[in-house]
Amino acid sequence: MAHHNTIKVNSYYNLAKRLNKFPQGAPPTELLFKILRVLFSEREAKLVSLLPIKPFSDKRAAEIWKLSLSDAKVILNDLADRGILLDFEQNGEITYTMPPPMAGFFEFSLMRYRNDIDQKALSELFYQYLNVEEDFIKDLFLEGETQLGRAFVNESVLTTENTLHVLDYERASEVIKTADHIGIGICYCRHKMEHLGKNCAAPMDICMTFNGPAQSLIRHNITRKVDVDEGLDLLQKAQSHNLVQFGENVKERVGFICNCCGCCCEALIAARKFGFLNPVQTTNFIPAINDEKCTGCGKCVTLCPVEAMTIVSACDPNNANKKKAKLDINQCLGCGVCLRGCNVNALFLIQRKERVITPENSVHRVVLMAIERGKFQNLIFDNQLLLSHRAMAAIFGAIIKLPPAKQILASKQFKSRYLLAIIRRAGV
């Protein structure tokens, strides 16, 4: 029996090691192992720990697992049914990828109501691991400059002048209009809090996934497929409830947009606790306050999900009790939600002094995050899989677009003359 328990611990330990090859990993605490035991059987933990962190075929999985192709396909499909793997159809063939814990299979486990796992027990574990222990949240949101997610500006408060400066990729509506797949699921954050009796009254069935991830989640009934019109209706519904749109920090083919409340959303909770460290990429806007119009009513303070707005004395010599709103620029996401509560038009959006830089695509973002977190070598040397020429080209293409300082950092982590030669040819 003792030998059996040792094997079980090692299986989950090896799985945790594999997860931590991602730029956004998961600190291996006892709480993590408890979460993994809910989501994975001992055998599954052992098998998944052997999978590449880059896309792979069913044939490759069968080879790694030393199983028949038919047996491997059954396991892979079951894992995809539960959101542990994502599968993509390319040229008639299915390619699998193992998503990181977040944004990934942690959320997928609670994006629908299900009876095959104890979602209440899992929610309690998630809460302790993410909201109490905090090591995971700090590693996810506070390491490096490039963040997993970014805020979208609330389009309903944009003026004609503002719209001249908003690019398409900065609009949640444009993400919806251009997606080839749109999937809607239950909000992971509010679902988790529901099991703890801490959820708010914001809509639940409103978590948005797009493009490749949505294709997989729809296929396996984790999310429901909607068209563009319904997607835009849901976006309007979210904005009418003063929810913040928090999405993948990329310009092209955004994978998700969460509609977040300040009380339940882990990203906004992190922004509230550690805002000065910029855990969430901001928009290119910032609210400005017209002190003459501001009445100090406090509605903007109530609406702000990250406590960037406060009420202070107006220092009016003729009215000692007069109050006014004050903005903490370092804390502000630039979402514009605060403007929705101002009935006297004392708030208006202006552009930030420096434009926020957004990674081009998911490969660009992952490469940046990996470099900044000292995990770039994991993208190059995955001991379970040799990189395909296409994957290598994508990674090197992203590296060539990096600033010189980060190219040098990448080359030091990679320690490759080949990479140095490519960077030098690019003109650095």
C-alpha positions in Angstrom: 0.0 0.0 0.0 2.8 2.4 0.8 4.4 1.7 -2.6 1.1 2.4 -4.3 0.8 5.8 -2.5 4.3 6.7 -3.5 3.5 6.0 -7.2 0.4 8.2 -6.9 2.3 11.1 -5.4 5.0 10.8 -8.1 2.4 10.8 -10.9 0.9 14.1 -9.7 4.3 15.5 -9.0 5.4 14.7 -12.5 2.3 16.3 -13.9 2.9 19.4 -11.9 6.5 19.6 -13.3 5.0 19.3 -16.8 2.5 22.1 -16.1 5.3 24.4 -15.0 7.0 24.2 -18.3 4.3 26.7 -19.5 5.1 30.4 -19.1 2.1 30.5 -16.8 2.5 27.5 -14.6 1.2 26.5 -11.2 3.3 26.5 -7.9 3.4 22.8 -6.7 1.7 23.1 -3.3 -0.4 20.5 -1.5 -3.5 22.4 -2.7 -2.4 22.0 -6.3 -2.0 18.2 -5.8 -5.5 18.1 -4.3 -6.9 19.9 -7.4 -5.1 17.6 -9.8 -6.5 14.6 -7.9 -10.0 15.8 -8.5 -9.4 16.5 -12.2 -7.1 13.5 -13.1 -7.0 9.9 -12.2 -3.6 8.5 -11.2 -3.2 6.9 -14.6 -4.3 10.1 -16.4 -1.8 12.1 -14.4 1.0 9.8 -15.5 0.0 9.9 -19.1 -0.6 13.6 -19.3 2.7 14.3 -17.6 4.4 12.7 -20.6 2.6 14.9 -23.3 4.5 17.7 -25.1 3.6 21.3 -24.2 3.4 22.0 -28.0 0.7 20.6 -30.3 0.9 16.9 -31.1 -1.0 14.2 -33.0 -2.8 11.1 -31.8 -0.1 9.0 -33.3 2.6 10.9 -31.4 0.6 10.5 -28.1 0.2 6.7 -28.8 4.0 6.5 -29.4 4.8 8.4 -26.2 2.3 6.3 -24.2 3.3 3.0 -25.8 -0.4 2.3 -26.5 -2.3 1.3 -29.6 -3.6 4.2 -31.7 -7.2 3.2 -31.0 -6.6 3.2 -27.2 -4.7 6.5 -27.4 -7.6 8.1 -29.3 -10.1 7.0 -26.7 -8.1 8.6 -23.9 -7.4 11.8 -25.9 -11.1 12.3 -26.7 -12.1 11.7 -23.1 -9.5 14.3 -21.9 -10.8 16.7 -24.5 -14.4 16.0 -23.4 -13.4 17.3 -20.0 -11.4 20.3 -21.2 -8.1 19.0 -20.1 -6.9 18.9 -23.7 -8.0 21.0 -26.7 -8.2 19.5 -30.2 -8.1 21.3 -33.5 -8.9 20.1 -36.9 -6.3 21.0 -39.6 -6.3 19.5 -43.1 -8.6 16.7 -42.0 -6.4 15.7 -39.1 -6.9 16.3 -35.4 -4.1 18.1 -33.5 -4.1 18.1 -29.7 -2.6 20.6 -27.3 -2.5 20.8 -23.6 -3.7 24.2 -22.3 -2.0 25.8 -19.3 -3.8 25.7 -16.0 -5.0 29.3 -16.6 -6.3 30.5 -18.9 -7.0 26.8 -19.5 -8.2 23.7 -17.9 -8.9 25.2 -14.5 -11.6 27.4 -16.0 -12.8 24.7 -18.4 -13.6 22.5 -15.4 -16.3 25.0 -14.2 -17.5 26.5 -17.5 -20.6 24.1 -17.4 -22.6 22.3 -14.8 -21.5 18.6 -14.5 -21.9 15.6 -12.3 -18.7 13.6 -13.1 -16.7 15.6 -10.6 -17.5 17.3 -7.3 -17.6 20.9 -8.5 -18.3 22.2 -5.0 -15.2 20.6 -3.6 -13.1 21.7 -6.6 -14.4 25.3 -6.2 -13.3 25.3 -2.5 -9.9 24.1 -3.5 -9.6 26.7 -6.3 -10.6 29.4 -3.8 -8.0 28.3 -1.3 -5.3 27.9 -4.0 -6.0 31.1 -5.9 -7.6 33.5 -3.4 -6.1 32.6 -0.1 -2.7 31.0 -0.8 -2.0 33.6 -3.6 1.3 32.1 -4.9 -0.4 31.0 -8.1 -2.0 34.4 -8.7 1.3 36.2 -8.0 3.2 34.0 -10.4 0.5 34.3 -13.1 -0.1 38.1 -12.9 3.0 39.6 -11.4 5.9 37.9 -13.2 7.3 39.7 -16.2 6.0 42.6 -18.2 3.8 40.8 -20.7 0.5 39.9 -19.2 -1.9 37.0 -20.0 -4.9 39.3 -20.4 -5.9 42.9 -21.2 -8.8 45.1 -20.5 -11.1 46.3 -23.3 -12.6 49.7 -23.2 -16.4 49.9 -22.7 -17.5 50.9 -26.2 -20.8 52.5 -25.0 -18.9 55.4 -23.4 -16.7 56.2 -26.3 -17.2 59.7 -27.8 -16.8 60.4 -31.5 -13.3 61.8 -30.8 -12.4 58.6 -28.8 -13.4 56.3 -31.7 -10.8 57.9 -33.9 -8.1 56.5 -31.7 -9.6 53.0 -31.0 -8.1 50.3 -33.2 -10.1 47.2 -34.2 -8.3 44.8 -32.0 -9.1 47.1 -29.0 -12.8 46.6 -29.5 -14.5 43.5 -28.0 -17.3 43.9 -30.6 -14.7 43.5 -33.4 -13.3 40.3 -31.8 -16.8 38.9 -31.9 -17.5 40.0 -35.4 -14.3 38.5 -36.8 -14.2 35.2 -34.9 -14.8 32.0 -36.9 -16.2 30.2 -33.8 -17.9 31.7 -30.8 -18.6 29.6 -27.7 -20.4 30.7 -24.6 -19.9 29.1 -21.2 -20.6 29.6 -17.5 -18.4 32.2 -15.9 -15.7 30.2 -14.0 -15.2 32.9 -11.4 -18.8 33.4 -10.4 -19.5 29.6 -10.6 -16.7 29.0 -8.2 -17.9 31.7 -5.9 -21.5 30.3 -6.1 -20.4 27.1 -4.5 -18.9 29.2 -1.7 -22.0 31.4 -1.3 -19.9 34.4 -2.3 -21.1 35.1 -5.9 -22.8 38.3 -7.0 -25.9 38.7 -9.1 -24.0 39.3 -12.4 -25.0 37.0 -15.4 -23.4 33.6 -15.4 -23.9 32.3 -18.9 -21.6 34.9 -20.5 -18.0 33.7 -20.7 -16.8 34.0 -24.3 -14.3 31.9 -26.2 -13.3 32.3 -29.8 -11.6 30.8 -32.8 -9.6 27.6 -32.1 -10.3 27.2 -28.4 -14.0 27.8 -29.0 -14.0 25.2 -31.8 -12.8 22.5 -29.4 -14.9 23.6 -26.4 -18.1 23.6 -28.6 -17.3 20.2 -30.1 -17.0 18.7 -26.6 -20.1 20.5 -25.2 -18.2 22.6 -22.7 -19.5 25.7 -24.3 -22.5 26.3 -26.6 -22.1 27.7 -30.1 -23.6 31.1 -30.8 -23.6 33.4 -33.9 -22.3 36.9 -34.1 -25.6 38.5 -33.3 -26.1 36.6 -30.1 -22.5 37.3 -29.2 -23.0 41.0 -29.6 -26.2 40.8 -27.6 -24.3 39.1 -24.8 -21.6 41.8 -24.9 -24.3 44.5 -24.6 -25.8 42.6 -21.7 -22.4 42.4 -20.0 -21.8 46.1 -20.4 -25.3 46.9 -19.1 -24.3 45.1 -15.9 -21.1 47.2 -15.8 -18.9 44.2 -16.3 -15.3 44.6 -17.5 -14.3 42.9 -20.7 -11.0 41.1 -19.9 -9.5 39.2 -22.9 -6.4 37.5 -24.2 -3.6 39.9 -24.6 -3.1 39.6 -28.4 -4.1 41.5 -31.5 -5.0 38.6 -33.7 -7.4 35.7 -33.1 -8.2 36.4 -29.5 -9.0 33.2 -27.7 -11.2 34.4 -24.9 -13.0 37.4 -23.4 -14.3 37.2 -19.9 -17.0 39.6 -18.7 -15.7 40.3 -15.2 -17.1 41.6 -11.9 -14.7 43.1 -9.4 -15.9 40.9 -6.6 -15.5 37.4 -8.2 -13.0 37.8 -11.0 -9.5 36.7 -10.1 -7.8 39.0 -12.6 -9.6 42.0 -11.2 -9.0 40.9 -7.6 -5.3 40.7 -8.5 -5.5 44.2 -10.1 -7.1 45.5 -7.0 -4.4 44.0 -4.7 -1.4 44.5 -6.9 -2.5 47.2 -9.3 0.8 49.2 -9.1 2.5 46.1 -10.6 0.2 46.1 -13.6 -1.1 42.5 -13.4 -3.7 43.3 -16.2 -2.7 45.1 -19.4 -4.6 48.4 -19.5 -6.4 50.0 -22.4 -5.0 53.1 -24.1 -7.5 55.3 -22.3 -7.6 56.9 -18.9 -10.6 58.8 -17.4 -10.2 62.5 -16.7 -12.3 64.4 -14.1 -13.9 67.8 -14.6 -13.6 69.1 -11.1 -16.1 71.9 -11.8 -18.8 69.4 -12.8 -18.0 66.6 -10.3 -20.5 66.5 -7.3 -18.6 63.9 -5.4 -21.6 61.5 -5.5 -19.4 58.5 -5.4 -21.1 56.5 -8.2 -17.8 56.1 -10.1 -16.2 54.8 -6.9 -18.9 52.1 -6.6 -18.6 51.1 -10.2 -14.8 50.9 -10.4 -13.8 47.2 -10.2 -10.2 47.9 -9.1 -10.7 50.8 -6.6 -8.9 53.3 -8.8 -11.5 55.9 -7.9 -11.9 57.5 -4.5 -13.8 60.5 -3.0 -11.7 63.3 -1.4 -12.3 66.8 -0.2 -12.8 69.3 -3.0 -10.9 71.8 -0.8 -13.5 74.4 -1.6 -13.2 77.4 0.8 -16.8 78.2 0.2 -18.1 74.7 1.0 -16.1 72.7 3.4 -18.3 69.6 2.9 -17.9 69.5 -0.9 -16.3 66.3 -2.3 -14.9 65.3 -5.6 -13.6 62.1 -7.3 -9.9 61.4 -7.5 -8.3 58.8 -9.8 -5.2 56.7 -9.1 -3.7 56.5 -12.6 -1.4 53.6 -11.7 -4.4 51.5 -10.5 -6.8 52.3 -13.4 -7.5 49.8 -16.2 -9.0 52.3 -18.5 -12.1 50.2 -19.0 -14.4 53.2 -18.8 -17.0 51.5 -16.6 -16.9 54.4 -14.2 -18.3 56.8 -16.9 -21.5 54.8 -17.0 -22.5 56.0 -13.5 -21.7 59.7 -14.0 -24.9 61.6 -14.5 -23.3 65.1 -14.7 -20.8 64.3 -17.4 -17.9 65.0 -15.1 -15.9 62.1 -16.5 -14.4 61.7 -20.0 -11.8 59.4 -21.6 -8.5 60.7 -22.8 -5.6 58.9 -24.3 -2.7 57.6 -22.2 0.6 59.4 -22.8 2.2 56.3 -24.0 0.4 53.7 -26.2 0.1 50.3 -24.7 1.9 47.6 -26.7 -0.1 44.4 -27.4 1.5 41.2 -28.7 0.6 40.3 -32.3 -0.6 36.8 -31.7 -0.6 34.0 -29.1 2.9 32.8 -30.3 4.3 36.3 -29.8 2.7 36.6 -26.4 3.9 33.1 -25.2 7.4 33.8 -26.4 7.5 37.1 -24.5 6.1 35.5 -21.4 8.5 32.6 -21.6 11.5 34.9 -22.0 10.5 37.1 -19.1 9.8 34.2 -16.8 13.0 32.3 -17.7 11.2 29.5 -19.5 12.0 30.2 -23.1 14.1 27.0 -23.4 11.0 25.0 -22.7 9.5 26.2 -26.0 12.6 25.1 -27.9 13.6 21.9 -26.0 10.6 19.8 -25.2 12.1 16.4 -24.4 8.9 14.7 -25.4 8.7 16.2 -28.9 11.1 17.6 -31.5 9.9 20.9 -32.8 8.4 20.8 -36.3 9.7 23.2 -38.9 6.4 25.1 -38.7 6.5 25.5 -34.9 10.2 26.5 -35.0 9.4 29.1 -37.7 6.6 30.5 -35.6 8.8 30.9 -32.5 11.7 32.4 -34.4 9.3 34.7 -36.3 8.1 36.0 -32.9 11.7 36.4 -31.6 12.7 38.5 -34.6 9.9 41.0 -33.8 11.1 41.4 -30.2 13.0 44.5 -29.0 16.8 43.9 -29.0 17.1 43.6 -25.3 14.6 40.7 -25.2 16.3 39.1 -28.2 19.5 39.0 -26.2 17.7 37.6 -23.2 16.2 34.9 -25.4 19.5 34.0 -26.9 21.1 33.6 -23.4 18.3 31.3 -22.3 18.5 29.3 -25.6 22.3 29.4 -25.7 22.2 28.7 -29.5 24.5 30.0 -32.1 21.8 29.3 -34.6 19.4 31.6 -32.8 22.1 34.3 -32.5 22.7 34.0 -36.2 19.0 34.5 -37.1 18.8 37.5 -34.8 21.9 39.1 -36.3 20.5 38.5 -39.8 17.4 40.3 -38.8 19.5 43.4 -38.3 20.2 43.5 -34.6 
